[in-house]
Amino acid sequence: MANNKKTLDAVIADAERLAQVWSENTKFSMGDVTLEGLRAEITKLHQLKQSRDETRTRLSKLVDDTNDEMKLVEGYNTRGRSGMKAIFGPDSAQYAQVGGTRQSEHKSRSSKKPKT
């Protein structure tokens, strides 16, 4: 089954063609919809599209700025955890408090039995 969804630009282009042909054929009517009403709705749709595009641009910048700041703070977290480990030791409570896994809490490796 074909997807019949149209893009915003396609809908605007179709509406502008309709308005153009309608303006050249004044006997045409669509009940309660007037040519001026159609043109007003086309203008409103243009304005909404512009607002949407500007908002997407601002959102994209906000997402990028947030991700950059997150990476910076994540780097501080890593440096701080490493500093705690270096100063207080890998089995210290301070290292565990900043999110490190204490050395005594690591699982020991099980030795593999040789195949016979």
C-alpha positions in Angstrom: 0.0 0.0 0.0 1.4 3.4 -1.0 2.0 6.1 1.6 -0.1 9.1 0.6 1.3 11.5 3.2 2.3 14.8 1.6 5.1 17.1 2.9 4.3 20.6 4.2 6.0 22.1 1.2 3.9 20.0 -1.2 0.7 21.0 0.6 1.7 24.7 0.4 2.6 24.4 -3.3 -0.8 22.7 -4.1 -2.7 25.4 -2.2 -0.9 28.2 -4.0 -1.7 26.6 -7.3 -5.3 26.3 -6.3 -5.4 30.0 -5.3 -3.8 31.0 -8.6 -6.2 29.0 -10.7 -9.2 30.1 -8.5 -8.2 33.8 -8.9 -8.3 33.3 -12.7 -11.7 31.6 -12.6 -13.9 33.8 -10.4 -17.0 31.6 -11.0 -15.4 28.8 -9.0 -16.6 28.4 -5.4 -16.0 26.0 -2.5 -19.1 26.6 -0.3 -18.0 28.5 2.8 -14.3 28.8 1.8 -13.5 32.0 0.0 -10.4 32.8 -2.1 -9.4 35.4 0.5 -9.9 32.8 3.3 -7.7 30.3 1.5 -5.0 32.9 1.0 -5.1 33.7 4.7 -4.8 30.1 5.6 -1.8 29.7 3.2 -0.1 32.7 4.9 -0.8 31.3 8.3 0.7 27.9 7.2 3.8 29.7 5.9 4.2 31.5 9.2 3.8 28.3 11.2 6.4 26.6 9.0 8.9 29.4 9.5 8.3 29.3 13.3 8.7 25.5 13.4 11.9 25.7 11.4 13.4 28.4 13.7 12.4 26.4 16.8 14.1 23.3 15.3 17.2 25.3 14.8 17.2 26.6 18.4 16.4 23.1 19.7 19.3 21.6 17.7 21.7 24.2 19.2 20.4 23.5 22.7 20.9 19.8 22.3 24.4 20.3 21.0 25.2 22.7 23.9 23.8 20.3 26.4 25.8 17.4 25.0 29.0 19.5 25.0 28.4 20.4 28.7 27.6 16.8 29.6 31.0 15.7 28.1 32.8 18.4 30.0 31.2 17.4 33.3 31.7 13.7 32.6 35.4 14.4 32.1 35.5 16.1 35.5 33.7 13.1 37.1 36.3 10.8 35.6 39.2 13.0 36.7 37.8 13.3 40.2 37.2 9.6 40.6 40.8 8.9 39.4 42.1 11.5 41.9 40.2 9.9 44.7 41.6 6.6 43.8 45.1 8.0 43.6 45.0 9.9 46.8 42.9 7.6 49.1 43.5 4.3 47.4 41.5 1.9 45.2 39.8 0.2 48.3 38.9 3.5 50.0 35.4 4.6 51.1 36.0 7.9 49.4 36.6 6.2 46.0 33.4 4.2 46.5 31.5 7.3 47.4 32.3 9.0 44.1 31.1 5.9 42.1 34.3 3.8 41.9 34.2 0.1 42.7 36.4 -0.8 45.7 39.1 -3.2 45.0 37.8 -5.6 47.6 34.4 -5.7 45.9 35.9 -6.8 42.6 35.1 -10.4 41.7 38.1 -12.6 41.7 38.9 -14.4 38.5 38.2 -18.0 38.5 41.1 -20.1 37.3 40.4 -22.2 34.3 41.0 -25.9 34.7 43.3 -27.3 32.1 41.6 -29.6 29.6 42.6 -33.2 29.9 
